[in-house]
Amino acid sequence: MVRKVKRELKIINQDDGAMVLDKSRGIYFQVNAAGVIMLEGLSRGMTMDELVKKLENTFSIDYAQAKTDVNEFIDLLKEMELA
């Protein structure tokens, strides 16, 4: 099940991605352009399938790769207790 990301996250867009600040814990990390799309999608409540399709269309990658990327990103967010 895909959950929304924490509301305390602030996304600061940069040239090739974004810096993400977890205001509640005072930590930050950087994501690439695909990470920005996924974070913004999750914050709007997009489903896993919607995220996969968005990556497919934006980066011209196949479904399997897009699905793997979304799963890995969501797993990382869960590990970091951000989703």
Phi and psi in radians as a Rosetta constraint file:
Dihedral C 1 N 2 CA 2 C 2 CIRCULARHARMONIC -1.544 0.35
Dihedral N 2 CA 2 C 2 N 3 CIRCULARHARMONIC 2.276 0.35
Dihedral C 2 N 3 CA 3 C 3 CIRCULARHARMONIC -1.924 0.35
Dihedral N 3 CA 3 C 3 N 4 CIRCULARHARMONIC 2.867 0.35
Dihedral C 3 N 4 CA 4 C 4 CIRCULARHARMONIC -1.284 0.35
Dihedral N 4 CA 4 C 4 N 5 CIRCULARHARMONIC 2.744 0.35
Dihedral C 4 N 5 CA 5 C 5 CIRCULARHARMONIC -1.385 0.35
Dihedral N 5 CA 5 C 5 N 6 CIRCULARHARMONIC 2.814 0.35
Dihedral C 5 N 6 CA 6 C 6 CIRCULARHARMONIC -1.050 0.35
Dihedral N 6 CA 6 C 6 N 7 CIRCULARHARMONIC 2.517 0.35
Dihedral C 6 N 7 CA 7 C 7 CIRCULARHARMONIC -1.231 0.35
Dihedral N 7 CA 7 C 7 N 8 CIRCULARHARMONIC -0.362 0.35
Dihedral C 7 N 8 CA 8 C 8 CIRCULARHARMONIC -1.332 0.35
Dihedral N 8 CA 8 C 8 N 9 CIRCULARHARMONIC -0.041 0.35
Dihedral C 8 N 9 CA 9 C 9 CIRCULARHARMONIC -1.369 0.35
Dihedral N 9 CA 9 C 9 N 10 CIRCULARHARMONIC 2.335 0.35
Dihedral C 9 N 10 CA 10 C 10 CIRCULARHARMONIC -2.000 0.35
Dihedral N 10 CA 10 C 10 N 11 CIRCULARHARMONIC 2.212 0.35
Dihedral C 10 N 11 CA 11 C 11 CIRCULARHARMONIC -1.820 0.35
Dihedral N 11 CA 11 C 11 N 12 CIRCULARHARMONIC 2.097 0.35
Dihedral C 11 N 12 CA 12 C 12 CIRCULARHARMONIC -1.930 0.35
Dihedral N 12 CA 12 C 12 N 13 CIRCULARHARMONIC 1.816 0.35
Dihedral C 12 N 13 CA 13 C 13 CIRCULARHARMONIC -1.145 0.35
Dihedral N 13 CA 13 C 13 N 14 CIRCULARHARMONIC 2.469 0.35
Dihedral C 13 N 14 CA 14 C 14 CIRCULARHARMONIC -2.268 0.35
Dihedral N 14 CA 14 C 14 N 15 CIRCULARHARMONIC -3.108 0.35
Dihedral C 14 N 15 CA 15 C 15 CIRCULARHARMONIC -0.970 0.35
Dihedral N 15 CA 15 C 15 N 16 CIRCULARHARMONIC -0.896 0.35
Dihedral C 15 N 16 CA 16 C 16 CIRCULARHARMONIC -2.007 0.35
Dihedral N 16 CA 16 C 16 N 17 CIRCULARHARMONIC 0.503 0.35
Dihedral C 16 N 17 CA 17 C 17 CIRCULARHARMONIC 2.753 0.35
Dihedral N 17 CA 17 C 17 N 18 CIRCULARHARMONIC -2.386 0.35
Dihedral C 17 N 18 CA 18 C 18 CIRCULARHARMONIC -2.808 0.35
Dihedral N 18 CA 18 C 18 N 19 CIRCULARHARMONIC 2.735 0.35
Dihedral C 18 N 19 CA 19 C 19 CIRCULARHARMONIC -1.706 0.35
Dihedral N 19 CA 19 C 19 N 20 CIRCULARHARMONIC 2.319 0.35
Dihedral C 19 N 20 CA 20 C 20 CIRCULARHARMONIC -2.057 0.35
Dihedral N 20 CA 20 C 20 N 21 CIRCULARHARMONIC 2.223 0.35
Dihedral C 20 N 21 CA 21 C 21 CIRCULARHARMONIC -1.978 0.35
Dihedral N 21 CA 21 C 21 N 22 CIRCULARHARMONIC 2.181 0.35
Dihedral C 21 N 22 CA 22 C 22 CIRCULARHARMONIC -1.609 0.35
Dihedral N 22 CA 22 C 22 N 23 CIRCULARHARMONIC 1.696 0.35
Dihedral C 22 N 23 CA 23 C 23 CIRCULARHARMONIC -1.100 0.35
Dihedral N 23 CA 23 C 23 N 24 CIRCULARHARMONIC -0.533 0.35
Dihedral C 23 N 24 CA 24 C 24 CIRCULARHARMONIC -1.241 0.35
Dihedral N 24 CA 24 C 24 N 25 CIRCULARHARMONIC -0.467 0.35
Dihedral C 24 N 25 CA 25 C 25 CIRCULARHARMONIC -2.022 0.35
Dihedral N 25 CA 25 C 25 N 26 CIRCULARHARMONIC -0.093 0.35
Dihedral C 25 N 26 CA 26 C 26 CIRCULARHARMONIC 1.211 0.35
Dihedral N 26 CA 26 C 26 N 27 CIRCULARHARMONIC 0.509 0.35
Dihedral C 26 N 27 CA 27 C 27 CIRCULARHARMONIC -1.988 0.35
Dihedral N 27 CA 27 C 27 N 28 CIRCULARHARMONIC 2.728 0.35
Dihedral C 27 N 28 CA 28 C 28 CIRCULARHARMONIC -2.444 0.35
Dihedral N 28 CA 28 C 28 N 29 CIRCULARHARMONIC 2.785 0.35
Dihedral C 28 N 29 CA 29 C 29 CIRCULARHARMONIC -2.705 0.35
Dihedral N 29 CA 29 C 29 N 30 CIRCULARHARMONIC 2.888 0.35
Dihedral C 29 N 30 CA 30 C 30 CIRCULARHARMONIC -1.945 0.35
Dihedral N 30 CA 30 C 30 N 31 CIRCULARHARMONIC 2.500 0.35
Dihedral C 30 N 31 CA 31 C 31 CIRCULARHARMONIC -2.221 0.35
Dihedral N 31 CA 31 C 31 N 32 CIRCULARHARMONIC 2.702 0.35
Dihedral C 31 N 32 CA 32 C 32 CIRCULARHARMONIC -1.452 0.35
Dihedral N 32 CA 32 C 32 N 33 CIRCULARHARMONIC -3.054 0.35
Dihedral C 32 N 33 CA 33 C 33 CIRCULARHARMONIC -1.040 0.35
Dihedral N 33 CA 33 C 33 N 34 CIRCULARHARMONIC -0.667 0.35
Dihedral C 33 N 34 CA 34 C 34 CIRCULARHARMONIC -1.140 0.35
Dihedral N 34 CA 34 C 34 N 35 CIRCULARHARMONIC -0.684 0.35
Dihedral C 34 N 35 CA 35 C 35 CIRCULARHARMONIC -1.085 0.35
Dihedral N 35 CA 35 C 35 N 36 CIRCULARHARMONIC -0.678 0.35
Dihedral C 35 N 36 CA 36 C 36 CIRCULARHARMONIC -1.083 0.35
Dihedral N 36 CA 36 C 36 N 37 CIRCULARHARMONIC -0.812 0.35
Dihedral C 36 N 37 CA 37 C 37 CIRCULARHARMONIC -1.045 0.35
Dihedral N 37 CA 37 C 37 N 38 CIRCULARHARMONIC -0.759 0.35
Dihedral C 37 N 38 CA 38 C 38 CIRCULARHARMONIC -1.190 0.35
Dihedral N 38 CA 38 C 38 N 39 CIRCULARHARMONIC -0.742 0.35
Dihedral C 38 N 39 CA 39 C 39 CIRCULARHARMONIC -1.086 0.35
Dihedral N 39 CA 39 C 39 N 40 CIRCULARHARMONIC -0.793 0.35
Dihedral C 39 N 40 CA 40 C 40 CIRCULARHARMONIC -1.135 0.35
Dihedral N 40 CA 40 C 40 N 41 CIRCULARHARMONIC -0.687 0.35
Dihedral C 40 N 41 CA 41 C 41 CIRCULARHARMONIC -1.120 0.35
Dihedral N 41 CA 41 C 41 N 42 CIRCULARHARMONIC -0.777 0.35
Dihedral C 41 N 42 CA 42 C 42 CIRCULARHARMONIC -1.114 0.35
Dihedral N 42 CA 42 C 42 N 43 CIRCULARHARMONIC -0.664 0.35
Dihedral C 42 N 43 CA 43 C 43 CIRCULARHARMONIC -1.180 0.35
Dihedral N 43 CA 43 C 43 N 44 CIRCULARHARMONIC -0.384 0.35
Dihedral C 43 N 44 CA 44 C 44 CIRCULARHARMONIC -1.674 0.35
Dihedral N 44 CA 44 C 44 N 45 CIRCULARHARMONIC 0.032 0.35
Dihedral C 44 N 45 CA 45 C 45 CIRCULARHARMONIC 1.456 0.35
Dihedral N 45 CA 45 C 45 N 46 CIRCULARHARMONIC 0.367 0.35
Dihedral C 45 N 46 CA 46 C 46 CIRCULARHARMONIC -1.105 0.35
Dihedral N 46 CA 46 C 46 N 47 CIRCULARHARMONIC 2.567 0.35
Dihedral C 46 N 47 CA 47 C 47 CIRCULARHARMONIC -1.398 0.35
Dihedral N 47 CA 47 C 47 N 48 CIRCULARHARMONIC 2.930 0.35
Dihedral C 47 N 48 CA 48 C 48 CIRCULARHARMONIC -0.998 0.35
Dihedral N 48 CA 48 C 48 N 49 CIRCULARHARMONIC -0.809 0.35
Dihedral C 48 N 49 CA 49 C 49 CIRCULARHARMONIC -1.112 0.35
Dihedral N 49 CA 49 C 49 N 50 CIRCULARHARMONIC -0.685 0.35
Dihedral C 49 N 50 CA 50 C 50 CIRCULARHARMONIC -1.109 0.35
Dihedral N 50 CA 50 C 50 N 51 CIRCULARHARMONIC -0.701 0.35
Dihedral C 50 N 51 CA 51 C 51 CIRCULARHARMONIC -1.124 0.35
Dihedral N 51 CA 51 C 51 N 52 CIRCULARHARMONIC -0.745 0.35
Dihedral C 51 N 52 CA 52 C 52 CIRCULARHARMONIC -1.060 0.35
Dihedral N 52 CA 52 C 52 N 53 CIRCULARHARMONIC -0.831 0.35
Dihedral C 52 N 53 CA 53 C 53 CIRCULARHARMONIC -1.095 0.35
Dihedral N 53 CA 53 C 53 N 54 CIRCULARHARMONIC -0.674 0.35
Dihedral C 53 N 54 CA 54 C 54 CIRCULARHARMONIC -1.095 0.35
Dihedral N 54 CA 54 C 54 N 55 CIRCULARHARMONIC -0.769 0.35
Dihedral C 54 N 55 CA 55 C 55 CIRCULARHARMONIC -1.146 0.35
Dihedral N 55 CA 55 C 55 N 56 CIRCULARHARMONIC -0.752 0.35
Dihedral C 55 N 56 CA 56 C 56 CIRCULARHARMONIC -0.930 0.35
Dihedral N 56 CA 56 C 56 N 57 CIRCULARHARMONIC -0.885 0.35
Dihedral C 56 N 57 CA 57 C 57 CIRCULARHARMONIC -1.259 0.35
Dihedral N 57 CA 57 C 57 N 58 CIRCULARHARMONIC -0.696 0.35
Dihedral C 57 N 58 CA 58 C 58 CIRCULARHARMONIC -1.229 0.35
Dihedral N 58 CA 58 C 58 N 59 CIRCULARHARMONIC -0.712 0.35
Dihedral C 58 N 59 CA 59 C 59 CIRCULARHARMONIC -1.923 0.35
Dihedral N 59 CA 59 C 59 N 60 CIRCULARHARMONIC 0.096 0.35
Dihedral C 59 N 60 CA 60 C 60 CIRCULARHARMONIC 0.903 0.35
Dihedral N 60 CA 60 C 60 N 61 CIRCULARHARMONIC 0.863 0.35
Dihedral C 60 N 61 CA 61 C 61 CIRCULARHARMONIC -1.974 0.35
Dihedral N 61 CA 61 C 61 N 62 CIRCULARHARMONIC 2.838 0.35
Dihedral C 61 N 62 CA 62 C 62 CIRCULARHARMONIC -1.370 0.35
Dihedral N 62 CA 62 C 62 N 63 CIRCULARHARMONIC 2.853 0.35
Dihedral C 62 N 63 CA 63 C 63 CIRCULARHARMONIC -0.980 0.35
Dihedral N 63 CA 63 C 63 N 64 CIRCULARHARMONIC -0.794 0.35
Dihedral C 63 N 64 CA 64 C 64 CIRCULARHARMONIC -1.068 0.35
Dihedral N 64 CA 64 C 64 N 65 CIRCULARHARMONIC -0.752 0.35
Dihedral C 64 N 65 CA 65 C 65 CIRCULARHARMONIC -1.168 0.35
Dihedral N 65 CA 65 C 65 N 66 CIRCULARHARMONIC -0.744 0.35
Dihedral C 65 N 66 CA 66 C 66 CIRCULARHARMONIC -1.086 0.35
Dihedral N 66 CA 66 C 66 N 67 CIRCULARHARMONIC -0.727 0.35
Dihedral C 66 N 67 CA 67 C 67 CIRCULARHARMONIC -1.130 0.35
Dihedral N 67 CA 67 C 67 N 68 CIRCULARHARMONIC -0.744 0.35
Dihedral C 67 N 68 CA 68 C 68 CIRCULARHARMONIC -1.065 0.35
Dihedral N 68 CA 68 C 68 N 69 CIRCULARHARMONIC -0.787 0.35
Dihedral C 68 N 69 CA 69 C 69 CIRCULARHARMONIC -1.059 0.35
Dihedral N 69 CA 69 C 69 N 70 CIRCULARHARMONIC -0.774 0.35
Dihedral C 69 N 70 CA 70 C 70 CIRCULARHARMONIC -1.126 0.35
Dihedral N 70 CA 70 C 70 N 71 CIRCULARHARMONIC -0.800 0.35
Dihedral C 70 N 71 CA 71 C 71 CIRCULARHARMONIC -1.049 0.35
Dihedral N 71 CA 71 C 71 N 72 CIRCULARHARMONIC -0.782 0.35
Dihedral C 71 N 72 CA 72 C 72 CIRCULARHARMONIC -1.142 0.35
Dihedral N 72 CA 72 C 72 N 73 CIRCULARHARMONIC -0.691 0.35
Dihedral C 72 N 73 CA 73 C 73 CIRCULARHARMONIC -1.159 0.35
Dihedral N 73 CA 73 C 73 N 74 CIRCULARHARMONIC -0.776 0.35
Dihedral C 73 N 74 CA 74 C 74 CIRCULARHARMONIC -1.125 0.35
Dihedral N 74 CA 74 C 74 N 75 CIRCULARHARMONIC -0.706 0.35
Dihedral C 74 N 75 CA 75 C 75 CIRCULARHARMONIC -1.051 0.35
Dihedral N 75 CA 75 C 75 N 76 CIRCULARHARMONIC -0.717 0.35
Dihedral C 75 N 76 CA 76 C 76 CIRCULARHARMONIC -1.123 0.35
Dihedral N 76 CA 76 C 76 N 77 CIRCULARHARMONIC -0.761 0.35
Dihedral C 76 N 77 CA 77 C 77 CIRCULARHARMONIC -1.067 0.35
Dihedral N 77 CA 77 C 77 N 78 CIRCULARHARMONIC -0.697 0.35
Dihedral C 77 N 78 CA 78 C 78 CIRCULARHARMONIC -1.140 0.35
Dihedral N 78 CA 78 C 78 N 79 CIRCULARHARMONIC -0.732 0.35
Dihedral C 78 N 79 CA 79 C 79 CIRCULARHARMONIC -1.047 0.35
Dihedral N 79 CA 79 C 79 N 80 CIRCULARHARMONIC -0.663 0.35
Dihedral C 79 N 80 CA 80 C 80 CIRCULARHARMONIC -1.488 0.35
Dihedral N 80 CA 80 C 80 N 81 CIRCULARHARMONIC 0.058 0.35
Dihedral C 80 N 81 CA 81 C 81 CIRCULARHARMONIC 0.996 0.35
Dihedral N 81 CA 81 C 81 N 82 CIRCULARHARMONIC 0.730 0.35
Dihedral C 81 N 82 CA 82 C 82 CIRCULARHARMONIC -1.897 0.35
Dihedral N 82 CA 82 C 82 N 83 CIRCULARHARMONIC -0.101 0.35
